[in-house]
Amino acid sequence: MSEAPFRPFDTQLDETAALATLRAATAGADDGELFLERRRGESIVLDDGRIKNASYDASEGFGLRAVKGNVAGYAHSTEISETALRRASETARLAVGDGGGTLAEAPKGTNVRLYGDADPMADATFAVKIDLLKEIDAYARALDPRVIQVSASLAASLQEVEILRPEGLRLADIRPMARLNISIIVEQAGRREQGTNGGGGRFGLQG
């Protein structure tokens, strides 16, 4: 089941207050932004037909950056709150000093869509993912009787990003990632050799 979308300015921060804090941190700077992120990921490893490892992790936080000339101030936190943001603003502000910089222009928008925003972890149940890895194991062993070990892993993640710039521009991105890796060991006359292959990209497990 997919989780609710990452909407930090609806649930954790007041956008107007966050923008004021960002502007205070970047006043007189050449560039800067507030970068907020939530990342979730899972990994399943099947080794010789048994689950060797299954993990899930989730994290979120923000980073605040202020740049003047060749000096960059950066502060981050795993707590998305106005209190943490104010502390980060004070730290990042140290790089700006007395100011005097000219804020860079905001990046130009684009309508190019490079990938979808579906959660790859929600494409299949845990049981289906295990069945897929077992099917890979069985297929590899059926190809050659010299196969003595098969390891297959499936990993998927979703990164959700919100960026707020000092001029008030808000940008958002959702970045899915899925990957499948297979490692096979064959043995003949006491000699072993190993081969590995894998692939993935910014698409769902069905892609």
N, C-alpha and C positions, 0 to 999 in steps of 0.2 A: 504494500500500500504506500502510495506517495505521501510525503509530508506536505504541510501547507507551504506555499511559496515564501521565500525569504523577503520580508518587507520590513526592514529595520525602522524606516521612518513612519510606519503605521503602528508599530508595536513597542519599540524600544527608545526611539529618539523623536523629539519634536524637530521637524525639518527647519523651521525658522530659527530655533535656538542653536541647532547644529551649524547652520550657515553663518550665524553671527560669530560663533566660536571659531569657525574655520577662517573667516575674514579677519578676525583679530590675530590669529596665528600667522596669516600670510600678508598682512598689511605691510607694504614696502618690499615685498618679495618679488622674485622674477617668475616663480611658478609654485604650485602646490595643489593639494587635493586631499579629500577624505575618502579613503578606500575601505569599504565594508564588505565582508565576505563570510559566507557559510559554506563549509565543505563537508560532504559525507562520502564515505566509501566502504566497500566490502571486498573481501577476497576469500576465495575457496580454493584449497589445494587438495587434490586427490592423488595419492601415491600408492601404486600397486592395489588399486581398487578400494582403498580405505581413505577416509577423510583424515588428512594429516594436519590441516589447519583451516579454521574458519574464523574470520574476524570482521568486525564492523567498527568503524570509528566516525565520530562527528565532532566538528569544532567550528567555532565562529569567532569573529573579532573584527578589529579595524586597525588601520594604519593612517596616520596623519603626517603629511610631508610638506615642508616649506623649504624653498630653494632660493638662494641669493648668490649669484655668481657661481663660483666653484664650490660653495659650501651648501650642504644639504642637512637639514634637521629632520629627524624622523622619530616618531614615537608610536608604539602600538600597544594593544591590550586585547585580551581574550574576553573582556567584559564590555559589552556594548551598552553604555549608559552615559548620561550627560556628565556625571562626575568624572568618569574615566576620560571622557573626551576633553574636558577642561584641563585635566592634568597633562594629557598628551599635547594639548595646544601650548601649554607653558614650556614644555620641553622642546618641541619643534621650533618655537618662536626664537629660541636662543641662536639659531643659525641666521636669522634675519637681522639681528642687532638693531642698528638705528634705521634700517630700511633704506629707502632710496632706489629700490629696484622698480622695474616696470613689469607688471603682470603679463605673462605670455597670453596670446590669444587662445581661446578655447578650441579644441579639436573640431574639425568639420565633421558633420554627420554623414552617414551613409546608409543606404537601404540594402546593401549587400548582406545576404543571409548565408553564412558559411556552414551552419549546422543547426539542427533542431534543439529544442529545449526539453525533450522528454527525459524522464528519470530512467536511466538504463537499469537501475537496481529493481525497478518495479516491472520490468518486462517479463519476468518469470518468477515463480515461487522458488523457495530454497530447494524443495524436493526436485523440481524440474531441472534446476541447475546441476544438482548432484547426478541426476540421471544422464544429463548430457556428458558430464565428465566420465561417467562409467561407460557410456557408449563409445567415447573416444578411446578409453583404455581397451575395451574389447576389440574395437576395430584395429588398433595398432597390433595387438597380439595375434589377430587372425591373419595379418599380412605376412608374417614371417615367424616360424617357430623359434628362431634365434633371439627373439625379443624376450628379455628377462626382467625388465623393469620399465614401467610407464608412469610418468608424472605429468599431470595436467592441471593447470590452474586457470581460474576465471576471476577477473577483477573488474569492478565497475565503480564509477564515482560520479559525483555531480558537484560542481562548483558554481555557486551563485554569488554574483558581484553587484554592488551598487557603488557608484562613484559620484561624489558631490564636489563641484569646483567652486572657487570663490565668487565667480560671477553669477552663480546660481544654477548652472547647467547640471542636470542629473543624467547619468548614463547607467545602463544596466546590461548585464550579460549573464547568460546561463550556459555553462560549459559541461556537457556530458562527456564521459570517456569510458570506453569498454575495451578490454584486452583479453586475449586467449593465448596461453603459452603451453607448449608441449615439449617434453624431454623424454627421449627413449634410449635405453641401453640395450645393446645386442651383444651376445657372446657366442664365440665359435672356437673350439679347440683351445679353450683357456684364455683366449684373447677377447678383451672387451673394447667396444667403441660406443661413443655417445653422440647423439645428434639432437639438436634443439631447434625449434622454430616457434614463431609467434607473430601475432599481428593485432592491430586494434586501431581505434580512431575515435573521433568525436561523433559517435552515433550510439544507438541502443544495442542491446544484445541481439536483437533481431536483425541488425544491419550487417 
